[in-house]
Amino acid sequence: MLRAVTERDSDATLSEIAAIVDLPRPTVHRLLELLAAECLVEQDPVTRLWRPGTDLSRLGALAMSRRDVVAEARPVMRRLVETSRETCLLGIYVAAKQQMTFAAETPSPEPLSYRIELNTLLPVVWGASGLAILAYLPDDEIDAILANQAVASPVSGAELDTDRVRRDIKRIRVRGYAATRAQKIAGSRGIASPVLDARGQALGSICLTIPEMRYRAARAAELSAAVIRAGAEISRSQGWRG
C-alpha cells in the first residue's frame, strides 16, 4: 500500500491505489485510514487524492541517513577489482556545485595503475565517471550544466562539444554505462555506471579506470556488464528499485 502511494509521480485516487494493490476499494480505504492515523499517508482535503504522509518522509530520511553510500559501496568495489584487476572509483555528485568528487578508491593489484586524488571537485561533462552521472540527472539540470559549465578538457584542453555530450547521454541511457578514452586522465580508459537514488536520479557513479596499454577490446563487454551490476547493487542499497 505504501509503495502504491509513494512510487507514483502524482497523488492517487482510491480507485488507482486499489487497482495497483489488487484489493477491493473498501479494504483499501480501511487500510489507508489506518496508515493516515499514523501520518504515513494523507488525503488532500480538497482533491481527496492520497499522497505520502509527513511521518513517512521522516522515517525515509532516517533510514537513508543510516545507509552511508561509501560504506555500502566498498565491498562491491572490492569484488569488482577482484574480477577486473583494475582500479575502481566511487564518484559522488555534489548537487550544490553541479560537479562531482571521487569519494573512495579501491586500487588495482597490477603494478601499473592510477592513484586518484579524492574529495576534489571535478566536472561531470568529461570522463566516464562524470558522464554516467550527468546522463541520469533531470533534463533541466543537464541543460544548466551544459550552459554554465562548458569547461575545457582537463587532458587536452579541447573545448567542450555539447552536441557530442548530448549524443553520449542518449547512448549511456540506452546501454546503462559510459565508456571514454583519455577524457579525464591521460592514457586511460574509463567504464562507469550510475549510482541511483530512490527516484532513479544520479547520486554518483562507479567506475573502472584502465591504463590504455592494458585495455583489451575483447574484455569490454565483460567489464561493462560487471560495472553495470556493481552500480545496480549500490543503487539498490540507496533505495532504487529499478
N, C-alpha and C positions, 0 to 999 in steps of 0.2 A: 504493500500500500504506500509506504514512504517513497519507494522508488518511483511508483506511478505518478506521484505528485511532484517529486523533486527533479526527475530526469527530463522533464518537459522544458521546452523553451518558453512556455507561457502558462498562465493559470489554467486550471482544468475544470470542466463541468463534472457533476456527479456521474453522468452517463459515460463520459470519456474515461473516467477512472474505472468505472465498473467494467467497461469493455477491455481495458488493459489487464485488469486482475482476474477477469472472467468469473465474477461473482454477482449475485443478484443486487439490484440497486438498494433494497432495504438493508441488506447486510453491509454493503459498502458505506451507506450513510451512518449506520450504527458505529462502524469501526472508525470512520472519520471523526465522529463526535467524541469518541474515546481519545483519539490522538489529539484532537483540538483541546480537550480538557488538560492535556499535558503540554500544551503550546508547541507540539511537534508539527501540526498543520494549523492553518487558519483559513477562514472563509471571508472573502471580501463582503462587507455589509451591503454594498450597492449591487455589484455584479453577481454575487452569490457563487463566484468561482473559488476553487480551492487552490492554495499555494503553500509552500513550506512555511512553517511557523518559526517564531523567534528562537525558541529553545533548540530546534533542530539545527539552526545555523550556529548557535553557541556550541552545541555538542560536536558538530562537524569541525569547527575551528579548534576545539580542544583536542579532538582525535588527531587532526592533521599536524598540530603543533608537536605531537609526540613522535611523528614519523619524519625523522631527520633524513632528508634525501641523500646526503653524503653517506651517512651510516648505512642506509638501505642499499646504496649503490656499491659499496666497497666489495662485498662478497661476489656480486655479479661481475664487477670489473676484474677481480682475481680470476674467476673462471674464464672470462673472455681472453685474458692474457695467456692462461694455460693452454687454451685452444689455439690461439692465433700466434703466440710468441711475439706479439707486437705491443707497443706502449698503448695503454688505454687511458683516456682522459674524460673526466666528467665536467661538462660546461654547465654553468648556471646563468640564466637570463636575469639581468638586472633591469627590471622594468622602468625604474625611475630614470635611468640613464639611456634606456633603449640600446644597451650594449650587453656583452657577456663577459664572464670571467671563468677561468678554469679553477674549480674548487677542489679537485682531487686527481691524483695521478697514480697509476699502477705501472711501473716501468717494465719494459721488455727484458727478458733474460738474455737476449742476444748482446754480443759485445758492442755493436753499433746500434745506438738508439738515441732518441731525443729526450732531453730534460727540459721541461716547460716551467716557466715562471708562473706560479699560482697567484690568484687573487689580484690580477692586474686587468683593468678594463680593456676590452678588445671589441672591434666592430663585429657585427653579425652578418655583414654583407660579403665577407671574404672567408674562405676556408669551409671545409665540410662541417666542422663543428658549429660555425655560425649560421650557415645556410640551413642546416637541419632545424635550427631554432626558428629562423626567420620564416621558413615555409609554413610553420604551424602557429603563427601569430594571427590575430584578426587582420583582415584585409586593410582596414583603415590605419592600423598601426604599421603595417608593411609600407603603405603609401607614405606615411610620415617619415619613416626611417629612410626610405629611398630619396625623399625630397630634401631631408635635412642633414643626412649623414653620408653623403656620397664621397666617402674618403678614398684616397688612392690606395693601391695595393701595397701592403706592408713589405712585400718581397720585391716587386719590380718597379713600383711607383706608378704603374699604369692607372689611368683614370677609370673609375667605375662605370661599367656599361649596364645601366639599369634595365635595358631591354633584355640583356643576357641574364640578369638576375631573375627577372620575372619568368623567363623561359625555364631557368633552373628550378624555380619554385614549383611550377607546374609539374615538372619531371619528378621532383622529390615527393610531391604529394601522391603521385601515381605509384611509385615504386617503394616508398617508405624510407628511403635513405638518400644521403648526399654523398657524392664522390668527387673529389677535387685533386688537382695536381699543383703543388708548389704555390698555393694561394696565400697561405698564412705562414708557412715555414719553407724556406728554400730547400729544394732537393727531397721533398717529401710527398707522399700520397696520403690523403685522408678519406676515411669512410665513417660516416656518422649517421646516427638515427636519433630522432627526437625523444626527449623525456617529457611526457604529457601530464597535465593535471586532470582533475575530475571532469573538467569541461572539454578536454581534448585540445587544450592550448599548451604551448611550449613552456615548460619550466626550465628546460635546458636541453642538453644533448649528451650522448655517449659516443665517443669517437676513438677509432684506431688511427694512429699516426705511424706511417710505414716509410722507412728510407727508400728512396727511388731505386737504389741498386738492389734492394731485396724484394721489391714488389714484383709479383708474378700475376699476369692477367688471368692465368688458369685458376687462381685461387679467388678471384674477385667475387664470384657468386657465393662461394663458401663463406668468405669473410663478411660480405654484406648481409647474408642471412643470419650469421651469428650476431652481428651488431644490431639488426632489427629485433632479434629475440631478446637481447640484453636491454635494449631501450624499452621494449614492451614490459619486461619483468619489473624494471624500476618504475615505469609509469603506473603499473597496477598497484605498487606499494604506495603510490601517491593518490589513489582513488580513481584512476582511469579505468573504465570498464569496456573499452573497445575490443 
